[in-house]
Structure formats: C-alpha cells, structure tokens
Amino acid sequence: MTNALIAPPDQRADGPDSLVRLGGQRFCTEQQPSGQRVEWLKEVIGREYANVDITPPQDMVLFNDMLIYPWQEGVRLSPIQSNAITLERLPQEPSHSIQDYYFMVLLTSGKYKLEQGGREVFLKPGEMTIYDATEPHRITIPEAFSKILISIPRKILDPRLNNIGRITATRIPSAEGIGSVTSSFIQSTVIQLEQFSRPQFQSLSQPVVDMLTLSLGQIIQNKLTTTSHRQIMLIRLKQYIKSAMSDPELTATKIADATGLSKRYLNNLFNEENTSLMRSLTEERLELCRH
C-alpha cells in the first residue's frame, strides 16, 4: 500500500502526472536547500493545514512530501509521506480560512500518535482518526510513515454531526463495518489517481464525505450510548447512598460490595461531576445534618 503513494523516480521532481490533470499541487522538502527546510515546511503546513511548531527527526534527514488534490466545496485529498516528525499546533488563532477544517487521518504505513482534547490515539496502518485544526493538538510520528489526509471544512461537517469535538483523537474502527469500507475506498482512490479524469475524480468527493460521516456518526452514537448508561448508573448509585445513609459505617468498600461495582469504577462515575465517592457521601451527610 505504501508504494502506491510514492511516485516513480522519474516523476519525483515534479510529482505524478495526476497533479496537473486533477489540478493538484506538490510540496516537497527535497526541492529546498537543506538549511531552509524546517522553516519552509513550517510555513507550508501553516498555510495549507494549521499553524504548528515542527520538531525534525534527530536520527534521519527531514523529509516531507505532500500532494494536495482539490475536491468539491473545499474538501481536499492529501497523500503524504514523511520521515519521523513531531507537529504541535501553536496557540495563535488560525491565520487562513483554510485552517477552519477538520482533518481525517488514514495511516497507510508506519506509526502515528495524535493528542487532542485530553485524549490520545495510536494508529496502525489502515486505521483512521479525526482532529480539529483550530484546536491545540500534538502529532508524534517516530519513524518514516505515509498517510492520507482529508480536509473537510467545518461548515460542511458540523451540520451533519453533533458533538464532533467529543470524538477527536479517537480511533475509528476499520476492521469491519462502515469504517472498513471507508478506509478501503479512500486507499483505493489514492491508488487509482493516475487513472481518473478530472470529472471522475471530482465525483468521488461526495461519496467519501458521506462514508466518513457515517463512520464518525457510529463513533458518536457509541459514545452517547456509553454516556447514557453511566448516567443511569450514577443516578442509581446516588439513590442507594441516600437509602443507606443511616449506616454510620457506610464506606466505599461497603458501597462497592452492595452494588457489585469496583471502587475504581464508582469513583470514575463521580469524576464526571468533578467529585469522588467519599466526598459525595460526606456532602450528603452534611446536607442531612442541615435538614
């Protein structure tokens, strides 16, 4: 799969034939003097994707090769290959409208770590995730890799899905179901770029966005279902505590034994309300005393 993303040697200087035919662009560090590559790459990524700090690899040369193909309504397809690199979004506001995007990442070779919103995800080849270009994030890639990046304007994705911010830096399952279909379709599209006419290529934009929407919707629904279940558990737990308040020796161990839940899980439930099991128990007792 990786070799399909690398243009033959005689095309590497200018990029594959599909760039001209499909209206794409190529940005490659090999086209720059070695001493200027870090600043050049930082400028290009800031202009085309997001304002970031770049930490180049310590044990290999800085190499990054990006192809950007425009799709309909501002959506873009970017096959990218690179040596090891770390990218961290700068705290400044987006300086270009192109940065008001969500980025779908499909790893095709190597390793990839994304951190955003207090979450982190480690991708294996074939797996996908999403992040918000306007929010702080950190991308750590320890070795040579290749990926496919799909840029989707916020104005397109937000009306389709609620709570996208809750699933950034979350793995999108690709072993089966709609995630598997989506991953395979996107990789096949990149492999066949040399075979498409411009109208054919443009016609693929909407199906890709539709499949990505379905894949993300499945993750959101799963998270909402999990959250709803935890909320019900928390309500029942609070009801039990109120009913057992007359026991002066009521402890976390007794509550765990009575409910069949571990003390760690009980505290995790209360953590969602920024408190703990015993703190909540103490507050209930103080409230009872006030009454």
Backbone hydrogen bonds, N-H to C=O, Kabsch-Sander energy under -0.5 kcal/mol:
donor,donor_aa,acceptor,acceptor_aa,energy
5,L,2,T,-1.9
6,I,3,N,-1.4
7,A,5,L,-0.6
11,Q,8,P,-2.1
12,R,8,P,-0.7
12,R,9,P,-0.9
14,D,11,Q,-0.7
15,G,11,Q,-3.1
19,L,16,P,-1.6
20,V,17,D,-0.6
21,R,17,D,-1.5
22,L,18,S,-2.8
23,G,19,L,-0.5
23,G,20,V,-0.7
24,G,19,L,-3.0
25,Q,68,I,-2.0
27,F,66,M,-2.7
29,T,64,N,-2.1
31,Q,28,C,-1.6
32,Q,29,T,-2.1
36,Q,33,P,-1.9
37,R,33,P,-0.5
37,R,34,S,-0.9
40,W,36,Q,-2.2
41,L,37,R,-2.9
42,K,38,V,-2.4
43,E,39,E,-2.1
44,V,40,W,-2.4
45,I,41,L,-2.8
46,G,42,K,-2.1
47,R,43,E,-2.0
48,E,44,V,-2.9
49,Y,45,I,-2.8
50,A,45,I,-1.5
53,D,88,E,-3.2
55,T,86,T,-2.6
63,F,61,V,-0.6
65,D,81,Q,-3.0
66,M,27,F,-3.0
67,L,79,P,-2.1
68,I,25,Q,-2.8
69,Y,67,L,-0.5
69,Y,77,L,-3.1
71,W,75,V,-3.2
74,G,71,W,-0.8
75,V,72,Q,-1.9
76,R,151,S,-1.8
77,L,69,Y,-2.7
78,S,149,L,-2.7
80,I,147,K,-3.0
81,Q,65,D,-2.1
82,S,145,F,-2.4
83,N,63,F,-2.6
85,I,141,I,-1.8
86,T,55,T,-1.6
87,L,139,I,-2.6
88,E,53,D,-2.0
89,R,137,H,-2.7
90,L,51,N,-2.2
99,Q,96,H,-1.9
100,D,97,S,-1.7
101,Y,99,Q,-2.3
102,Y,152,I,-2.7
103,F,131,Y,-2.8
104,M,102,Y,-0.5
104,M,150,I,-2.6
105,V,103,F,-0.5
105,V,129,T,-2.8
106,L,148,I,-2.3
107,L,127,E,-2.0
108,T,146,S,-2.5
109,S,146,S,-1.7
112,Y,123,L,-0.9
113,K,140,T,-1.8
114,L,121,V,-2.3
115,E,138,R,-2.3
116,Q,119,R,-2.1
119,R,116,Q,-1.8
121,V,114,L,-2.4
123,L,112,Y,-2.9
123,L,121,V,-0.5
126,G,107,L,-3.9
127,E,124,K,-2.5
128,M,172,I,-1.0
129,T,105,V,-1.7
131,Y,103,F,-1.7
133,A,101,Y,-2.2
133,A,131,Y,-0.6
135,E,132,D,-1.2
138,R,115,E,-2.0
139,I,87,L,-3.4
140,T,113,K,-2.5
141,I,85,I,-2.1
141,I,139,I,-0.5
145,F,82,S,-2.7
146,S,109,S,-1.7
147,K,80,I,-2.8
148,I,106,L,-2.6
149,L,78,S,-2.9
150,I,104,M,-2.5
151,S,76,R,-2.1
151,S,149,L,-0.6
152,I,102,Y,-2.8
152,I,150,I,-0.5
154,R,100,D,-2.1
156,I,153,P,-1.5
157,L,153,P,-1.8
158,D,154,R,-2.6
160,R,157,L,-0.9
161,L,157,L,-1.7
166,R,163,N,-1.4
167,I,164,I,-2.0
169,A,130,I,-2.6
170,T,167,I,-0.8
172,I,128,M,-2.8
179,G,176,E,-0.6
180,S,176,E,-0.9
181,V,177,G,-1.8
182,T,178,I,-2.6
183,S,179,G,-2.5
184,S,180,S,-2.3
185,F,181,V,-2.3
186,I,182,T,-2.3
187,Q,183,S,-2.2
188,S,184,S,-2.4
189,T,185,F,-2.1
190,V,186,I,-1.9
191,I,187,Q,-2.1
192,Q,188,S,-1.8
193,L,190,V,-1.3
195,Q,192,Q,-2.2
196,F,192,Q,-0.7
196,F,193,L,-1.0
201,F,197,S,-2.5
202,Q,198,R,-2.5
203,S,199,P,-1.7
204,L,200,Q,-0.5
204,L,201,F,-1.4
205,S,202,Q,-1.3
208,V,204,L,-1.9
209,V,205,S,-2.2
210,D,206,Q,-2.6
211,M,207,P,-2.4
212,L,208,V,-2.5
213,T,209,V,-2.2
214,L,210,D,-2.1
215,S,211,M,-2.3
216,L,212,L,-2.6
217,G,213,T,-2.7
218,Q,214,L,-1.7
219,I,215,S,-1.3
220,I,216,L,-2.5
221,Q,217,G,-2.4
222,N,218,Q,-2.0
223,K,219,I,-2.2
224,L,220,I,-2.5
225,T,221,Q,-2.5
226,T,222,N,-2.2
227,T,223,K,-2.7
228,S,224,L,-2.6
229,H,225,T,-2.1
230,R,226,T,-2.2
231,Q,227,T,-2.2
232,I,228,S,-2.0
233,M,229,H,-2.2
234,L,230,R,-2.3
235,I,231,Q,-2.2
236,R,232,I,-2.3
237,L,233,M,-2.3
238,K,234,L,-2.3
239,Q,235,I,-2.0
240,Y,236,R,-2.2
241,I,237,L,-2.3
242,K,238,K,-2.2
243,S,239,Q,-1.8
244,A,240,Y,-1.3
245,M,242,K,-0.9
247,D,244,A,-1.9
250,L,247,D,-1.4
255,I,251,T,-2.4
256,A,252,A,-2.5
257,D,253,T,-2.5
258,A,254,K,-2.4
259,T,255,I,-2.2
260,G,256,A,-1.6
261,L,256,A,-1.0
266,L,262,S,-2.3
267,N,263,K,-2.3
268,N,264,R,-2.0
269,L,265,Y,-1.9
270,F,266,L,-1.7
271,N,267,N,-2.0
272,E,268,N,-0.8
272,E,269,L,-0.7
273,E,270,F,-1.8
274,N,271,N,-2.0
275,T,270,F,-1.6
280,S,276,S,-2.3
281,L,277,L,-2.2
282,T,278,M,-2.5
283,E,279,R,-2.3
284,E,280,S,-2.1
285,R,281,L,-2.0
286,L,282,T,-2.4
287,E,283,E,-2.3
288,L,284,E,-2.2
289,C,285,R,-2.2
290,R,286,L,-2.2
291,H,287,E,-1.8
